[in-house]
Amino acid sequence: MKLIPNINLTIIKTYSVFLLTIPLFAQAKYDVKKVNENVYILTELWEGNANGNLGVVIGNDQMLLINSMMMNSASSLEQEIQKITDLPITYVINSDSDPYNHHANTYFADKGATIVSHYNMKYSTAYHDILFKDSISIPIGDEVVTAYHTPSHTLDHIDVHLEKSNVLFMSDGFKTNWLTYTGPNGLEGVVIGIDKAISLSDEHTIIVSGNTSKNPRFYFGNKDQLITNKKVYIEFAKRVAQLYKKGLPANEMSLDTKLNDIVMGLEAYPNFKPYLKYQIEELLEVDFSKSYKLTHAELMAYVGVYKLTDTTIIEIVLEDGKLFARQEGAFYFELKPINKNTFDFKGPTSNDYLKFKVSSSGEILGVSPILEKNGWWYNVITQGNYKKINTKSL
């Protein structure tokens, strides 16, 4: 665990390119829950079928913000915080690379805040200052804010634990009212994250999700909901497995009575039932669809640096027997072999993949991103023919 002392730090700023997004609202509004004199949970009230949670931790002469939200709501958020305290925001912690967790990082960094993120956030569009791999603790007044990595939802996801105040911020590692998208680590990743949260919780712990309900009764969760949701995820996956063996496609699975019965007790079911198909598709993509088998030696042949221009490269690395593609300031994802030439982005259900150029002798010569037009990665990954320039393990 890395500990940041409660003193001023001189930080070398790390530059990342921002992905511009369409504003969600002109003037943000908030519901505010006071946990105690030092901890507040703010629920940003969004249009549509969800809201978003963030946290404020107040010390003696400084405060810490858990998630910066979107740039276009940053001034509204700042004004709301100033109703609570006039202390400066000295730290911002990002839960992961989902935009609403980090999009306004530069707004607060320009005002003096240090941005703290998981190490893998260096491969996202998020601005960051301090990166950590396993965990980090930051003393803020009488509270110690501990952020730790979990395999839930994204490859750069963290949970934030306030032990003294008995609050746990899980962002999209957990939803109070619906299933979260599991991400590239699948059901196992979500369950590991929930099990860790359960181990840190008691009957009084406030569990704070990222995306949350429109109903104030379901803004936050508790230990019992963690246990219930874990059971729902496992039973949901078991039923999908049964239907998968029968050869049913996702849209037909979404109509299955037994599958719907499993999630019917979740608060968002009436509104989110039409989107059940997408939960199934992601589960099928990550946990059930078969990948092309390659030996360790065959996988190693892809490892290296692929160059498009002097400043635009893609790194392919092998970690724990899995291939990953990454580019600083842009992306980091696991690769799923479809065949020897084609590797899918594991997790996303969009039609994006990497196409490797292979010589007649089997040597890997280059790679080209093939991206779904106007999809998420289309505006993030620079397309073209990247030439392999380094075959050494990274």
Kinemage of the C-alpha trace (Angstrom):
@kinemage 1
@onewidth
@group {chain A} dominant
@subgroup {mainchain}
@vectorlist {calphas} color= white
{ca met a 1} P 0.000 0.000 0.000
{ca lys a 2} L 1.256 3.470 -0.845
{ca leu a 3} L 0.662 6.203 1.744
{ca ile a 4} L 0.551 9.886 0.851
{ca pro a 5} L 1.509 12.043 3.846
{ca asn a 6} L -0.717 14.983 4.695
{ca ile a 7} L 1.727 17.551 3.307
{ca asn a 8} L 2.080 19.613 0.155
{ca leu a 9} L 3.477 17.662 -2.782
{ca thr a 10} L 5.328 18.839 -5.848
{ca ile a 11} L 3.878 16.883 -8.733
{ca ile a 12} L 5.084 16.638 -12.302
{ca lys a 13} L 1.896 16.938 -14.324
{ca thr a 14} L 1.147 14.186 -16.814
{ca tyr a 15} L -0.553 15.236 -20.016
{ca ser a 16} L -3.463 13.272 -21.472
{ca val a 17} L -5.712 14.151 -24.377
{ca phe a 18} L -9.360 14.663 -23.519
{ca leu a 19} L -12.130 13.015 -25.452
{ca leu a 20} L -14.776 15.662 -26.049
{ca thr a 21} L -18.305 14.598 -25.252
{ca ile a 22} L -21.743 16.064 -25.725
{ca pro a 23} L -22.940 17.974 -22.615
{ca leu a 24} L -25.500 16.116 -20.538
{ca phe a 25} L -27.017 19.236 -18.966
{ca ala a 26} L -26.610 23.002 -18.816
{ca gln a 27} L -26.833 23.487 -15.033
{ca ala a 28} L -26.342 20.485 -12.769
{ca lys a 29} L -28.393 19.976 -9.615
{ca tyr a 30} L -27.592 17.822 -6.603
{ca asp a 31} L -29.074 15.935 -3.701
{ca val a 32} L -26.687 16.033 -0.747
{ca lys a 33} L -26.372 13.423 2.005
{ca lys a 34} L -24.367 14.385 5.082
{ca val a 35} L -22.750 11.251 6.526
{ca asn a 36} L -20.948 13.193 9.258
{ca glu a 37} L -19.156 16.531 9.654
{ca asn a 38} L -16.377 15.404 7.323
{ca val a 39} L -18.036 13.194 4.692
{ca tyr a 40} L -20.773 14.014 2.193
{ca ile a 41} L -22.266 12.065 -0.699
{ca leu a 42} L -23.504 14.165 -3.609
{ca thr a 43} L -25.950 12.722 -6.122
{ca glu a 44} L -25.845 14.582 -9.417
{ca leu a 45} L -29.349 14.635 -10.882
{ca trp a 46} L -29.235 13.648 -14.528
{ca glu a 47} L -31.829 13.608 -17.241
{ca gly a 48} L -32.841 10.134 -18.389
{ca asn a 49} L -33.092 6.982 -16.287
{ca ala a 50} L -30.096 7.359 -13.931
{ca asn a 51} L -28.236 9.737 -11.607
{ca gly a 52} L -24.565 9.822 -10.591
{ca asn a 53} L -22.882 9.707 -7.171
{ca leu a 54} L -19.637 11.285 -5.988
{ca gly a 55} L -18.002 11.926 -2.624
{ca val a 56} L -16.528 14.783 -0.582
{ca val a 57} L -14.113 14.240 2.327
{ca ile a 58} L -13.250 17.316 4.420
{ca gly a 59} L -10.098 17.704 6.495
{ca asn a 60} L -8.725 20.485 8.689
{ca asp a 61} L -7.354 22.623 5.870
{ca gln a 62} L -8.156 20.709 2.689
{ca met a 63} L -10.692 18.418 1.083
{ca leu a 64} L -10.746 15.441 -1.271
{ca leu a 65} L -13.192 14.785 -4.100
{ca ile a 66} L -14.126 11.270 -5.199
{ca asn a 67} L -14.755 11.575 -8.969
{ca ser a 68} L -14.753 14.854 -10.872
{ca met a 69} L -17.778 14.109 -13.095
{ca met a 70} L -18.214 15.807 -16.495
{ca met a 71} L -16.482 19.033 -17.514
{ca asn a 72} L -19.733 20.814 -18.333
{ca ser a 73} L -21.007 20.300 -14.771
{ca ala a 74} L -17.710 21.146 -13.022
{ca ser a 75} L -18.594 24.732 -12.113
{ca ser a 76} L -21.983 23.604 -10.775
{ca leu a 77} L -20.274 20.923 -8.703
{ca glu a 78} L -17.765 23.427 -7.366
{ca gln a 79} L -20.569 25.792 -6.349
{ca glu a 80} L -22.395 22.958 -4.587
{ca ile a 81} L -19.262 21.984 -2.665
{ca gln a 82} L -18.732 25.609 -1.623
{ca lys a 83} L -22.104 25.456 0.135
{ca ile a 84} L -20.555 22.767 2.357
{ca thr a 85} L -16.997 24.054 2.803
{ca asp a 86} L -14.695 26.785 1.531
{ca leu a 87} L -11.585 24.616 1.927
{ca pro a 88} L -9.547 23.959 -1.234
{ca ile a 89} L -9.889 20.696 -3.152
{ca thr a 90} L -6.373 19.278 -2.899
{ca tyr a 91} L -7.054 15.755 -4.199
{ca val a 92} L -9.380 14.157 -6.727
{ca ile a 93} L -9.612 10.358 -6.902
{ca asn a 94} L -10.943 8.720 -10.082
{ca ser a 95} L -12.860 5.445 -9.775
{ca asp a 96} L -12.027 4.395 -13.342
{ca ser a 97} L -11.843 5.555 -16.958
{ca asp a 98} L -15.584 5.988 -17.484
{ca pro a 99} L -15.813 9.672 -18.523
{ca tyr a 100} L -18.139 10.845 -15.753
{ca asn a 101} L -15.510 9.758 -13.213
{ca his a 102} L -12.690 11.864 -14.668
{ca his a 103} L -13.837 14.230 -17.405
{ca ala a 104} L -13.476 17.374 -15.249
{ca asn a 105} L -10.030 16.438 -13.886
{ca thr a 106} L -8.293 19.376 -15.562
{ca tyr a 107} L -10.858 21.821 -14.168
{ca phe a 108} L -9.896 20.914 -10.611
{ca ala a 109} L -6.201 20.359 -11.404
{ca asp a 110} L -5.999 23.915 -12.741
{ca lys a 111} L -7.250 25.065 -9.330
{ca gly a 112} L -4.533 23.148 -7.498
{ca ala a 113} L -5.899 19.622 -7.046
{ca thr a 114} L -3.701 16.543 -7.430
{ca ile a 115} L -5.393 13.817 -9.486
{ca val a 116} L -5.008 10.254 -8.164
{ca ser a 117} L -5.842 7.282 -10.397
{ca his a 118} L -5.080 3.625 -10.945
{ca tyr a 119} L -1.917 2.935 -12.962
{ca asn a 120} L -3.862 1.726 -16.001
{ca met a 121} L -5.531 5.141 -16.289
{ca lys a 122} L -2.341 6.300 -18.021
{ca tyr a 123} L -3.742 4.409 -21.013
{ca ser a 124} L -6.996 6.391 -20.979
{ca thr a 125} L -7.911 9.902 -22.078
{ca ala a 126} L -7.961 11.053 -18.439
{ca tyr a 127} L -5.612 13.683 -17.042
{ca his a 128} L -3.694 12.325 -14.029
{ca asp a 129} L -0.883 13.167 -11.600
{ca ile a 130} L -0.326 10.225 -9.230
{ca leu a 131} L -0.780 6.626 -10.372
{ca phe a 132} L -0.850 3.525 -8.166
{ca lys a 133} L -1.199 -0.198 -8.863
{ca asp a 134} L -2.603 -1.957 -5.790
{ca ser a 135} L -3.716 0.573 -3.182
{ca ile a 136} L -3.032 4.034 -1.844
{ca ser a 137} L -4.039 5.837 1.361
{ca ile a 138} L -4.460 9.592 1.797
{ca pro a 139} L -4.997 11.122 5.268
{ca ile a 140} L -7.650 13.850 5.176
{ca gly a 141} L -8.230 15.215 8.673
{ca asp a 142} L -9.300 12.343 10.926
{ca glu a 143} L -10.236 10.134 7.957
{ca val a 144} L -7.881 7.935 5.950
{ca val a 145} L -9.096 7.589 2.372
{ca thr a 146} L -7.964 4.230 0.970
{ca ala a 147} L -8.348 3.434 -2.726
{ca tyr a 148} L -7.713 -0.128 -3.888
{ca his a 149} L -7.775 -1.851 -7.268
{ca thr a 150} L -10.464 -4.416 -8.082
{ca pro a 151} L -11.034 -6.411 -11.310
{ca ser a 152} L -14.615 -5.130 -11.646
{ca his a 153} L -16.047 -3.311 -14.671
{ca thr a 154} L -12.809 -1.962 -16.226
{ca leu a 155} L -9.080 -2.737 -16.162
{ca asp a 156} L -8.449 0.478 -14.192
{ca his a 157} L -11.260 0.269 -11.642
{ca ile a 158} L -10.827 1.128 -7.960
{ca asp a 159} L -13.039 1.222 -4.882
{ca val a 160} L -12.590 3.927 -2.240
{ca his a 161} L -12.969 3.024 1.431
{ca leu a 162} L -13.543 5.468 4.294
{ca glu a 163} L -13.063 3.151 7.262
{ca lys a 164} L -13.805 5.621 10.057
{ca ser a 165} L -16.961 6.944 8.379
{ca asn a 166} L -17.934 3.414 7.264
{ca val a 167} L -18.552 4.389 3.640
{ca leu a 168} L -17.435 2.476 0.545
{ca phe a 169} L -17.515 4.060 -2.921
{ca met a 170} L -17.725 1.296 -5.558
{ca ser a 171} L -18.642 3.291 -8.664
{ca asp a 172} L -19.771 0.772 -11.314
{ca gly a 173} L -18.361 -2.211 -9.459
{ca phe a 174} L -21.875 -2.369 -7.997
{ca lys a 175} L -25.293 -0.893 -8.685
{ca thr a 176} L -27.998 -0.609 -6.075
{ca asn a 177} L -30.827 -1.069 -8.535
{ca trp a 178} L -29.572 -3.098 -11.509
{ca leu a 179} L -26.768 -5.219 -12.935
{ca thr a 180} L -23.527 -3.441 -13.727
{ca tyr a 181} L -21.623 -4.252 -16.899
{ca thr a 182} L -19.006 -6.774 -15.849
{ca gly a 183} L -16.211 -5.618 -18.160
{ca pro a 184} L -13.323 -7.697 -19.540
{ca asn a 185} L -12.870 -9.741 -16.344
{ca gly a 186} L -16.431 -10.991 -16.567
{ca leu a 187} L -18.509 -12.432 -13.760
{ca glu a 188} L -15.409 -13.460 -11.810
{ca gly a 189} L -14.146 -9.866 -11.704
{ca val a 190} L -17.442 -8.491 -10.405
{ca val a 191} L -17.755 -11.222 -7.764
{ca ile a 192} L -14.188 -10.631 -6.536
{ca gly a 193} L -14.965 -6.924 -6.198
{ca ile a 194} L -18.209 -7.580 -4.324
{ca asp a 195} L -16.551 -10.129 -2.022
{ca lys a 196} L -13.882 -7.568 -1.107
{ca ala a 197} L -16.589 -4.990 -0.387
{ca ile a 198} L -18.522 -7.463 1.770
{ca ser a 199} L -15.370 -8.161 3.791
{ca leu a 200} L -15.028 -4.420 4.544
{ca ser a 201} L -18.694 -3.906 5.419
{ca asp a 202} L -21.034 -4.335 8.351
{ca glu a 203} L -24.759 -3.733 8.727
{ca his a 204} L -24.200 0.044 8.925
{ca thr a 205} L -21.867 0.516 5.938
{ca ile a 206} L -23.070 2.876 3.214
{ca ile a 207} L -22.285 1.422 -0.219
{ca val a 208} L -22.100 4.132 -2.883
{ca ser a 209} L -22.447 3.164 -6.530
{ca gly a 210} L -21.558 5.408 -9.474
{ca asn a 211} L -24.566 5.311 -11.768
{ca thr a 212} L -27.551 5.116 -9.475
{ca ser a 213} L -31.332 5.160 -9.304
{ca lys a 214} L -33.709 8.044 -9.938
{ca asn a 215} L -35.432 6.990 -6.714
{ca pro a 216} L -33.730 8.514 -3.624
{ca arg a 217} L -34.456 5.308 -1.686
{ca phe a 218} L -31.979 3.525 -3.943
{ca tyr a 219} L -29.239 6.166 -4.251
{ca phe a 220} L -27.042 4.082 -1.919
{ca gly a 221} L -26.807 0.437 -0.921
{ca asn a 222} L -25.764 -1.698 2.031
{ca lys a 223} L -24.105 -5.002 2.828
{ca asp a 224} L -27.324 -6.980 2.392
{ca gln a 225} L -27.693 -5.586 -1.126
{ca leu a 226} L -24.125 -6.597 -1.936
{ca ile a 227} L -24.906 -10.152 -0.867
{ca thr a 228} L -28.191 -10.161 -2.792
{ca asn a 229} L -26.653 -8.736 -5.964
{ca lys a 230} L -23.837 -11.271 -5.861
{ca lys a 231} L -26.430 -14.058 -5.828
{ca val a 232} L -28.318 -12.386 -8.684
{ca tyr a 233} L -25.167 -12.144 -10.828
{ca ile a 234} L -24.293 -15.795 -10.248
{ca glu a 235} L -27.821 -17.092 -10.899
{ca phe a 236} L -28.132 -14.844 -13.950
{ca ala a 237} L -24.885 -16.243 -15.393
{ca lys a 238} L -25.949 -19.825 -14.671
{ca arg a 239} L -29.229 -19.343 -16.531
{ca val a 240} L -27.468 -17.675 -19.464
{ca ala a 241} L -25.116 -20.680 -19.591
{ca gln a 242} L -28.092 -23.053 -19.781
{ca leu a 243} L -29.681 -21.053 -22.592
{ca tyr a 244} L -26.331 -20.762 -24.374
{ca lys a 245} L -26.032 -24.547 -24.430
{ca lys a 246} L -29.451 -24.649 -26.097
{ca gly a 247} L -28.144 -22.352 -28.824
{ca leu a 248} L -30.421 -19.386 -28.081
{ca pro a 249} L -29.271 -15.911 -29.224
{ca ala a 250} L -29.207 -13.008 -26.758
{ca asn a 251} L -32.491 -11.469 -27.900
{ca glu a 252} L -34.338 -14.751 -27.297
{ca met a 253} L -32.591 -15.253 -23.953
{ca ser a 254} L -33.834 -11.828 -22.834
{ca leu a 255} L -37.414 -13.108 -23.154
{ca asp a 256} L -36.787 -16.187 -21.019
{ca thr a 257} L -39.150 -16.255 -18.031
{ca lys a 258} L -36.660 -17.822 -15.606
{ca leu a 259} L -33.975 -15.302 -16.540
{ca asn a 260} L -36.370 -12.401 -16.025
{ca asp a 261} L -37.487 -13.828 -12.691
{ca ile a 262} L -33.880 -13.654 -11.457
{ca val a 263} L -33.614 -9.874 -12.006
{ca met a 264} L -37.256 -8.924 -11.487
{ca gly a 265} L -36.629 -7.972 -7.861
{ca leu a 266} L -34.131 -5.244 -8.813
{ca glu a 267} L -35.624 -1.754 -8.583
{ca ala a 268} L -34.755 -0.707 -12.143
{ca tyr a 269} L -36.236 -3.813 -13.777
{ca pro a 270} L -39.394 -2.142 -15.175
{ca asn a 271} L -37.322 0.528 -16.958
{ca phe a 272} L -34.249 -1.542 -17.821
{ca lys a 273} L -35.965 -4.733 -18.959
{ca pro a 274} L -35.654 -3.667 -22.644
{ca tyr a 275} L -31.859 -3.461 -22.165
{ca leu a 276} L -31.483 -6.936 -20.677
{ca lys a 277} L -30.246 -8.164 -24.043
{ca tyr a 278} L -27.120 -6.007 -23.736
{ca gln a 279} L -26.246 -7.470 -20.330
{ca ile a 280} L -26.551 -10.915 -21.886
{ca glu a 281} L -24.463 -9.982 -24.919
{ca glu a 282} L -21.596 -8.779 -22.748
{ca leu a 283} L -21.730 -11.910 -20.603
{ca leu a 284} L -21.670 -14.072 -23.728
{ca glu a 285} L -18.777 -12.069 -25.177
{ca val a 286} L -16.595 -12.302 -22.070
{ca asp a 287} L -17.527 -15.544 -20.318
{ca phe a 288} L -18.941 -17.879 -22.945
{ca ser a 289} L -17.730 -17.212 -26.480
{ca lys a 290} L -14.745 -19.340 -27.441
{ca ser a 291} L -11.389 -17.853 -28.359
{ca tyr a 292} L -8.842 -19.247 -30.780
{ca lys a 293} L -6.235 -21.277 -28.908
{ca leu a 294} L -2.624 -20.118 -29.160
{ca thr a 295} L 0.432 -21.445 -27.347
{ca his a 296} L 2.601 -19.233 -25.165
{ca ala a 297} L 5.264 -19.170 -27.881
{ca glu a 298} L 2.672 -18.162 -30.479
{ca leu a 299} L 1.344 -15.385 -28.237
{ca met a 300} L 4.878 -14.091 -27.647
{ca ala a 301} L 5.288 -13.563 -31.388
{ca tyr a 302} L 2.772 -10.686 -31.235
{ca val a 303} L 4.498 -8.899 -28.343
{ca gly a 304} L 6.257 -5.683 -29.273
{ca val a 305} L 5.892 -2.070 -30.328
{ca tyr a 306} L 3.934 -1.181 -33.465
{ca lys a 307} L 4.578 2.247 -34.940
{ca leu a 308} L 2.378 4.425 -37.147
{ca thr a 309} L 4.246 7.724 -36.697
{ca asp a 310} L 7.003 8.951 -34.380
{ca thr a 311} L 4.426 9.741 -31.704
{ca thr a 312} L 1.726 7.150 -32.422
{ca ile a 313} L 2.442 3.600 -31.327
{ca ile a 314} L 0.544 0.573 -30.070
{ca glu a 315} L 2.185 -1.725 -27.538
{ca ile a 316} L 1.226 -5.386 -27.396
{ca val a 317} L 2.148 -6.994 -24.069
{ca leu a 318} L 1.683 -10.449 -22.560
{ca glu a 319} L 0.529 -10.552 -18.929
{ca asp a 320} L -0.552 -13.707 -17.093
{ca gly a 321} L -0.891 -15.568 -20.375
{ca lys a 322} L -3.135 -12.899 -21.937
{ca leu a 323} L -2.400 -10.389 -24.685
{ca phe a 324} L -3.175 -6.716 -24.111
{ca ala a 325} L -3.043 -3.744 -26.474
{ca arg a 326} L -2.331 -0.307 -25.054
{ca gln a 327} L -1.498 3.255 -25.989
{ca glu a 328} L -0.746 5.983 -23.465
{ca gly a 329} L -3.454 8.623 -23.333
{ca ala a 330} L -5.835 6.460 -25.328
{ca phe a 331} L -6.684 2.831 -24.549
{ca tyr a 332} L -5.847 -0.401 -22.764
{ca phe a 333} L -7.767 -3.606 -23.404
{ca glu a 334} L -7.375 -7.355 -23.427
{ca leu a 335} L -7.205 -9.045 -26.815
{ca lys a 336} L -9.276 -12.123 -27.573
{ca pro a 337} L -7.950 -14.285 -30.447
{ca ile a 338} L -10.489 -14.986 -33.192
{ca asn a 339} L -7.838 -16.531 -35.435
{ca lys a 340} L -4.095 -16.049 -35.929
{ca asn a 341} L -4.633 -12.729 -37.694
{ca thr a 342} L -7.629 -11.233 -35.884
{ca phe a 343} L -8.014 -10.267 -32.212
{ca asp a 344} L -11.225 -8.901 -30.726
{ca phe a 345} L -11.368 -6.278 -27.949
{ca lys a 346} L -12.472 -8.372 -24.977
{ca gly a 347} L -15.396 -6.833 -23.127
{ca pro a 348} L -16.929 -4.339 -25.566
{ca thr a 349} L -19.677 -5.809 -27.730
{ca ser a 350} L -18.993 -3.399 -30.593
{ca asn a 351} L -17.443 -4.642 -33.834
{ca asp a 352} L -13.850 -3.532 -33.167
{ca tyr a 353} L -10.713 -5.619 -33.545
{ca leu a 354} L -7.025 -5.633 -34.440
{ca lys a 355} L -5.903 -7.233 -37.690
{ca phe a 356} L -2.286 -8.433 -37.717
{ca lys a 357} L -0.207 -8.671 -40.871
{ca val a 358} L 1.601 -12.014 -40.978
{ca ser a 359} L 4.302 -13.029 -43.459
{ca ser a 360} L 4.266 -16.339 -45.331
{ca ser a 361} L 6.845 -17.609 -42.836
{ca gly a 362} L 4.603 -16.682 -39.889
{ca glu a 363} L 6.443 -13.533 -38.794
{ca ile a 364} L 4.243 -10.754 -37.363
{ca leu a 365} L 4.903 -7.646 -39.463
{ca gly a 366} L 2.289 -5.131 -38.362
{ca val a 367} L -1.209 -4.436 -37.110
{ca ser a 368} L -4.211 -2.378 -38.205
{ca pro a 369} L -7.148 -1.333 -35.990
{ca ile a 370} L -10.482 -2.153 -37.654
{ca leu a 371} L -13.093 -0.031 -35.890
{ca glu a 372} L -16.851 0.300 -35.947
{ca lys a 373} L -17.599 3.613 -37.630
{ca asn a 374} L -18.832 6.238 -35.163
{ca gly a 375} L -18.361 3.751 -32.318
{ca trp a 376} L -16.620 4.546 -29.019
{ca trp a 377} L -13.125 3.544 -30.162
{ca tyr a 378} L -13.477 5.163 -33.597
{ca asn a 379} L -12.599 8.590 -32.173
{ca val a 380} L -9.972 7.303 -29.726
{ca ile a 381} L -7.723 4.974 -31.734
{ca thr a 382} L -5.802 6.358 -34.699
{ca gln a 383} L -6.364 4.028 -37.635
{ca gly a 384} L -3.710 2.987 -40.122
{ca asn a 385} L -1.077 0.330 -40.732
{ca tyr a 386} L 1.226 0.095 -37.711
{ca lys a 387} L 4.615 -1.487 -38.453
{ca lys a 388} L 6.199 -3.749 -35.855
{ca ile a 389} L 9.524 -2.297 -34.732
{ca asn a 390} L 10.301 -4.267 -31.573
{ca thr a 391} L 9.846 -7.972 -30.886
{ca lys a 392} L 11.222 -7.984 -27.347
{ca ser a 393} L 8.959 -8.629 -24.374
{ca leu a 394} L 7.817 -5.430 -22.680
